């Protein structure tokens, strides 16, 4: 059966894309500003037309041309995206007109121009409280004015209540074009998966320091909840297309901690904050705290605080973070810790994205048992190694689009 079509705006490495594909969508187009993240998206979604572009400069006619080349009907099933919104105007001013909210306006522009049957607007929970409520109300009114029915009230969904082993809340706004069936928000499931259920089999394998070696998949235990992470798409990812991978698991990379740090990590009880670093030491029977992205390179390129492993005196690796974010082991990330954690921290939890996508699949009346699953072309894993210069060259864009790290110059007497 022909799969419904989705476009992923502000796609990052592809958390939303993965969840939607797991629901049964084909993510035909993805748009991402960061050259490295866009390349990682291309690595994991070779069938998708990934566009590395500032959405402010993206013409919707260009998107229509891509869809036409792919012989896709102009009646797009779904557009999803989580545009950053940072600015809020003075009382009485339209907050959508604040230039710092331009990315939200551009998201709205794409919806208005392409008129998909459904859309998903994803964002931080903070825009639903205090002075931010005016902004959200304005946005909902604008969507209604262009012919969309908003599922009300909007929801703040906690991924841990949808089976993810991580406490992470996101605001979700879902819209249905007035001429299609209305969509509802997904219901929470009665399934709790803890930290240990996601990463226990990686505990006995030392983290790789400074190199992205692979782990033979035969050494891992894909039982229980971890069956979802197997190299052959199964479990919640059974409707995903088959990626061509070797038999190794990558991105089990971590930091080289000092002896003092190791001592502090060992002495910190599970579920407690280590006093010096302020890192949380995970509890095997609890949830992971919200994994964050850290700063961009113009802000110093700092990795966000990473949890300490519950049984090993080290911070979790990129692969362990991916598991706690519900990415399967065939999903690849950049080989450096900073880029890898940024990609995960910025991503929608795929398991939550799938739950949302499932609701749209229902109202589209898609027979999921008839969906076509294909074997995708192989993409070279070398893209995991590209720095910003090489990634920018690949996309044929300037490396100065994202500001470089600011360095202080000191005059030495």
C-alpha positions as CSV (number, residue, x, y, z in Angstrom):
1,X,0.0,0.0,0.0
2,X,1.2,3.5,-0.8
3,X,2.4,5.1,2.4
4,X,1.1,8.6,3.4
5,X,3.5,11.5,2.9
6,X,5.0,13.7,5.6
7,X,7.4,16.7,5.6
8,X,9.6,17.3,8.6
9,X,10.6,21.0,9.2
10,X,13.4,21.8,11.7
11,X,14.2,18.1,11.4
12,X,17.5,17.9,13.3
13,X,19.0,14.4,13.1
14,X,15.5,12.9,12.7
15,X,13.7,12.1,15.9
16,X,10.3,13.2,14.5
17,X,11.1,11.7,11.1
18,X,11.8,8.3,12.7
19,X,8.7,8.3,14.8
20,X,6.5,9.2,11.8
21,X,8.1,6.5,9.6
22,X,7.5,4.0,12.4
23,X,3.8,5.0,12.2
24,X,3.7,4.3,8.5
25,X,4.6,7.6,6.9
26,X,7.2,8.2,4.3
27,X,9.1,11.4,5.2
28,X,9.5,12.7,1.7
29,X,11.2,16.0,2.6
30,X,13.1,17.2,5.6
31,X,14.5,20.7,6.2
32,X,17.4,21.4,8.7
33,X,19.6,24.5,9.1
34,X,22.7,22.8,10.7
35,X,24.9,21.2,8.1
36,X,26.1,18.4,10.3
37,X,22.7,17.5,11.6
38,X,21.3,17.6,8.1
39,X,24.0,15.2,7.0
40,X,23.2,12.8,9.8
41,X,19.5,13.0,8.8
42,X,20.6,12.1,5.2
43,X,22.6,9.2,6.5
44,X,19.6,7.7,8.3
45,X,16.9,8.7,5.8
46,X,18.5,8.1,2.3
47,X,15.1,8.1,0.7
48,X,14.2,11.6,2.0
49,X,15.1,14.8,0.2
50,X,17.0,16.4,3.0
51,X,17.4,20.2,2.5
52,X,20.1,22.1,4.4
53,X,18.5,25.5,4.3
54,X,17.5,28.5,6.5
55,X,13.7,28.2,6.4
56,X,13.5,32.0,6.1
57,X,15.0,31.6,2.6
58,X,13.0,28.4,1.7
59,X,10.5,28.9,-1.1
60,X,7.5,26.6,-0.9
61,X,7.6,26.4,-4.7
62,X,10.9,24.6,-4.3
63,X,9.2,22.1,-2.0
64,X,6.4,21.6,-4.5
65,X,9.0,21.0,-7.3
66,X,10.6,18.2,-5.1
67,X,7.2,16.6,-4.5
68,X,6.5,16.8,-8.2
69,X,9.8,15.1,-9.1
70,X,9.0,12.4,-6.6
71,X,5.6,12.0,-8.2
72,X,3.9,12.9,-5.0
73,X,0.3,14.2,-5.0
74,X,0.2,17.9,-4.0
75,X,-2.3,17.0,-1.3
76,X,0.3,16.4,1.5
77,X,-0.9,14.3,4.4
78,X,1.2,15.8,7.2
79,X,3.7,18.5,8.0
80,X,5.5,18.4,11.4
81,X,8.0,20.7,13.0
82,X,9.2,22.4,16.2
83,X,10.3,25.9,15.4
84,X,12.2,27.7,18.1
85,X,10.3,30.7,19.6
86,X,12.4,33.1,21.7
87,X,10.9,36.5,21.7
88,X,7.9,38.0,23.3
89,X,6.7,41.5,22.6
90,X,5.4,44.2,25.0
91,X,1.8,44.0,26.2
92,X,-0.7,44.8,23.5
93,X,1.7,43.9,20.7
94,X,1.3,40.9,18.4
95,X,3.9,38.4,19.5
96,X,3.9,36.7,16.1
97,X,5.3,39.9,14.7
98,X,8.3,39.8,17.1
99,X,11.3,39.2,14.8
100,X,12.7,36.7,17.3
101,X,9.6,34.5,16.6
102,X,10.3,34.6,12.8
103,X,10.9,30.9,12.6
104,X,7.4,30.2,14.0
105,X,6.0,32.6,11.4
106,X,7.9,30.7,8.7
107,X,6.5,27.4,9.9
108,X,3.1,28.9,9.6
109,X,3.9,30.2,6.1
110,X,4.7,26.7,4.9
111,X,1.5,25.3,6.4
112,X,-0.5,28.1,4.7
113,X,1.1,27.6,1.3
114,X,1.2,23.8,1.2
115,X,-2.1,23.2,3.0
116,X,-1.4,19.7,4.3
117,X,-4.3,17.6,5.7
118,X,-2.7,17.6,9.1
119,X,0.1,19.4,11.0
120,X,2.0,18.8,14.2
121,X,3.5,21.8,16.0
122,X,5.9,20.7,18.7
123,X,7.6,22.9,21.2
124,X,8.8,23.5,24.8
125,X,6.2,23.4,27.5
126,X,7.1,26.9,28.6
127,X,5.2,28.6,25.8
128,X,2.0,27.5,27.4
129,X,2.4,29.4,30.6
130,X,2.6,33.1,31.8
131,X,3.1,35.8,29.2
132,X,3.7,33.1,26.6
133,X,0.0,32.2,26.5
134,X,-0.8,35.2,24.3
135,X,1.7,33.9,21.7
136,X,0.1,30.5,21.6
137,X,-3.4,32.0,21.4
138,X,-2.4,34.1,18.5
139,X,-0.9,31.2,16.7
140,X,-4.0,29.0,17.2
141,X,-6.2,31.9,15.8
142,X,-3.9,32.2,12.8
143,X,-4.2,28.5,12.0
144,X,-8.0,28.7,12.4
145,X,-8.1,31.7,10.0
146,X,-6.5,29.6,7.2
147,X,-8.9,26.7,7.5
148,X,-7.6,24.4,10.3
149,X,-9.4,22.9,13.2
150,X,-7.2,22.8,16.3
151,X,-7.5,19.8,18.6
152,X,-8.3,21.5,21.9
153,X,-7.1,21.8,24.5
154,X,-3.5,21.5,23.4
155,X,-1.5,18.9,25.3
156,X,1.8,18.8,27.1
157,X,2.8,15.2,26.7
158,X,5.4,13.4,28.9
159,X,7.3,10.9,26.8
160,X,7.7,8.6,29.9
161,X,3.9,8.1,29.9
162,X,4.2,6.8,26.4
163,X,6.8,4.1,27.2
164,X,10.1,6.1,27.0
165,X,12.6,5.6,29.8
166,X,13.1,9.4,30.1
167,X,11.2,12.2,31.8
168,X,10.7,14.7,28.9
169,X,7.7,16.9,28.3
170,X,6.8,18.6,25.1
171,X,3.9,20.9,24.0
172,X,2.0,19.4,21.1
173,X,-0.5,21.2,19.0
174,X,-2.3,19.2,16.3
175,X,-4.3,20.7,13.5
176,X,-6.7,19.2,10.9
177,X,-7.7,20.8,7.7
178,X,-11.5,21.6,7.8
179,X,-12.3,19.2,5.0
180,X,-10.7,16.1,6.7
181,X,-11.5,14.0,9.8
182,X,-10.4,15.7,13.0
183,X,-7.5,14.2,14.9
184,X,-7.1,13.6,18.6
185,X,-4.1,13.5,20.9
186,X,-2.7,10.1,21.8
187,X,-3.7,8.5,25.1
188,X,-1.0,7.6,27.6
189,X,-0.1,3.9,27.8
190,X,0.1,1.7,30.8
191,X,3.7,0.7,30.2
192,X,6.7,1.8,32.3
193,X,10.2,1.3,31.0
194,X,13.1,2.1,33.3
195,X,16.8,3.0,32.6
196,X,18.0,-0.5,33.2
197,X,15.6,-2.0,30.7
198,X,17.1,0.3,28.0
199,X,20.8,0.1,28.5
200,X,21.7,-2.8,30.8
201,X,23.4,-4.9,28.1
202,X,25.8,-2.0,27.3
203,X,26.9,-1.7,30.9
204,X,29.7,-4.4,30.7
205,X,31.2,-2.9,27.5
206,X,33.7,-0.1,28.3
207,X,33.0,3.2,26.6
208,X,35.2,4.0,23.7
209,X,37.4,7.1,24.3
210,X,38.3,9.2,21.3
211,X,37.3,6.7,18.7
212,X,34.0,5.4,17.4
213,X,34.6,1.7,17.4
214,X,31.8,-0.7,16.8
215,X,30.3,-3.3,19.1
216,X,29.5,-6.7,17.6
217,X,25.7,-6.9,17.9
218,X,26.1,-10.6,19.0
219,X,27.4,-9.2,22.4
220,X,24.1,-7.4,23.0
221,X,20.9,-8.6,24.5
222,X,17.8,-7.5,22.6
223,X,15.2,-9.0,24.9
224,X,12.3,-7.3,26.5
225,X,12.0,-3.5,25.9
226,X,15.4,-3.6,24.1
227,X,13.9,-5.7,21.3
228,X,12.9,-2.3,19.8
229,X,16.5,-1.3,19.4
230,X,17.7,-4.3,17.3
231,X,19.5,-3.9,14.0
232,X,16.7,-5.4,12.1
233,X,13.7,-3.1,12.4
234,X,11.2,-4.7,14.8
235,X,8.9,-3.9,17.7
236,X,7.8,-0.3,17.5
237,X,10.0,0.1,14.4
238,X,8.6,-2.8,12.4
239,X,7.1,-0.5,9.8
240,X,10.4,1.3,9.2
241,X,12.3,0.7,6.0
242,X,15.3,-1.6,6.2
243,X,18.7,0.2,6.5
244,X,21.8,-1.5,5.2
245,X,24.1,-1.7,8.2
246,X,27.0,-4.0,9.2
247,X,26.7,-6.1,12.3
248,X,28.3,-3.5,14.6
249,X,26.7,-0.9,16.9
250,X,28.4,2.5,16.8
251,X,28.4,5.7,19.0
252,X,29.3,4.0,22.3
253,X,31.7,6.9,22.9
254,X,32.3,8.6,26.2
255,X,34.6,11.0,28.0
256,X,38.0,10.3,29.6
257,X,37.2,11.1,33.2
258,X,39.9,12.0,35.8
259,X,40.6,9.7,38.8
260,X,38.9,12.3,41.1
261,X,35.8,12.4,39.0
262,X,35.7,8.6,39.0
263,X,35.9,8.5,42.8
264,X,33.1,11.0,43.1
265,X,30.9,9.1,40.7
266,X,31.5,5.9,42.7
267,X,30.6,7.5,46.0
268,X,27.4,9.1,44.7
269,X,24.3,7.0,45.5
270,X,22.0,6.1,42.6
271,X,19.3,8.6,42.0
272,X,21.3,11.4,43.6
273,X,23.1,14.5,42.3
274,X,26.9,14.4,42.4
275,X,27.8,17.5,44.4
276,X,30.7,18.8,42.3
277,X,29.6,18.3,38.8
278,X,25.9,18.6,39.6
279,X,25.3,15.5,37.4
280,X,22.5,13.1,38.2
281,X,23.5,9.5,38.9
282,X,20.8,7.4,37.3
283,X,18.8,4.9,39.1
284,X,18.4,1.6,37.2
285,X,14.8,1.3,38.3
286,X,13.9,5.0,37.6
287,X,13.7,7.3,34.6
288,X,16.4,9.2,32.9
289,X,16.2,13.0,33.5
290,X,15.6,15.1,30.4
291,X,18.6,14.9,28.0
292,X,19.5,18.4,26.8
293,X,21.5,19.5,23.8
294,X,24.1,21.9,25.2
295,X,25.2,25.1,23.6
296,X,25.8,25.9,20.0
297,X,29.3,26.6,18.8
298,X,28.9,30.4,19.0
299,X,28.1,30.0,22.7
300,X,31.2,28.0,23.5
301,X,30.2,24.5,22.2
302,X,29.6,23.0,25.6
303,X,28.0,19.6,26.1
304,X,25.0,19.7,28.3
305,X,25.2,18.0,31.7
306,X,25.1,14.2,31.1
307,X,23.8,11.7,33.6
308,X,26.2,9.4,35.4
309,X,25.7,5.7,34.7
310,X,24.0,3.8,37.5
311,X,26.7,1.0,37.8
312,X,29.8,2.4,36.0
313,X,31.8,5.4,37.3
314,X,31.3,7.4,34.1
315,X,28.8,9.6,32.2
316,X,26.6,7.7,29.8
317,X,27.7,7.3,26.2
318,X,26.1,8.7,23.1
319,X,24.6,5.3,22.3
320,X,23.2,4.9,25.8
321,X,21.6,8.4,25.5
322,X,20.2,7.3,22.2
323,X,18.6,4.2,23.8
324,X,17.2,6.4,26.6
325,X,15.7,8.6,23.9
326,X,14.3,5.4,22.2
327,X,16.5,5.5,19.1
328,X,17.2,2.0,17.7
329,X,20.8,0.8,17.4
330,X,20.8,1.1,13.6
331,X,20.3,4.9,13.9
332,X,23.7,6.6,13.6
333,X,24.9,9.8,15.1
334,X,28.0,12.0,14.7
335,X,31.0,10.4,16.2
336,X,32.0,13.3,18.5
337,X,30.4,13.5,21.9
338,X,29.4,17.2,21.5
339,X,27.6,16.7,18.1
340,X,26.1,13.4,19.1
341,X,24.5,14.7,22.4
342,X,23.3,17.8,20.6
343,X,21.6,15.7,18.0
344,X,19.9,13.6,20.7
345,X,19.1,16.4,23.0
346,X,17.4,18.5,20.2
347,X,15.4,15.5,18.9
348,X,11.8,14.6,19.6
349,X,11.7,11.3,21.3
350,X,10.8,8.9,18.5
351,X,8.5,6.8,20.6
352,X,6.4,9.8,21.4
353,X,6.5,11.0,17.8
354,X,5.2,7.5,16.8
355,X,2.3,7.8,19.3
356,X,1.3,11.1,17.7
357,X,1.8,9.8,14.2
358,X,-0.4,6.8,14.9
359,X,-3.4,9.0,15.6
360,X,-3.1,10.6,12.2
361,X,-2.6,7.2,10.5
362,X,-6.0,6.2,12.1
363,X,-8.0,9.2,10.8
364,X,-6.3,8.7,7.4
365,X,-7.7,5.2,7.5
366,X,-4.5,3.6,6.5
367,X,-4.3,-0.2,6.7
368,X,-1.0,-0.5,8.4
369,X,-0.8,-4.3,7.7
370,X,-0.6,-3.5,4.0
371,X,2.2,-0.9,4.2
372,X,5.2,-1.4,1.9
373,X,8.5,-1.8,3.7
374,X,11.5,-1.4,1.4
375,X,15.3,-2.0,1.5
376,X,17.0,1.3,1.3
377,X,20.2,2.2,-0.5
378,X,23.3,2.1,1.5
379,X,24.8,5.4,2.6
380,X,28.5,5.6,3.6
381,X,28.9,5.9,7.4
382,X,31.8,8.3,6.8
383,X,29.3,11.1,7.2
384,X,29.5,10.5,11.0
385,X,33.0,11.9,10.8
386,X,32.4,15.2,8.9
387,X,33.3,18.4,10.6
388,X,31.4,21.6,9.9
389,X,33.7,22.6,7.0
390,X,33.2,19.2,5.2
391,X,29.5,19.1,5.9
392,X,29.0,22.6,4.6
393,X,30.9,21.8,1.5
394,X,28.7,18.7,1.0
395,X,25.6,20.9,1.0
396,X,27.4,23.6,-1.0
397,X,26.7,26.3,1.6
398,X,28.9,28.7,3.5
399,X,30.5,27.6,6.8
400,X,29.7,31.0,8.3
401,X,25.9,30.5,8.3
402,X,26.1,29.3,11.9
403,X,28.4,31.7,13.9
404,X,31.6,30.1,15.0
405,X,32.8,29.9,18.5
406,X,33.6,33.2,20.1
407,X,37.1,33.4,21.5
408,X,38.4,36.1,23.8
409,X,41.7,37.7,22.8
410,X,44.1,38.6,25.6
411,X,46.9,41.2,25.3
412,X,49.9,39.8,27.0
413,X,52.3,42.3,28.6
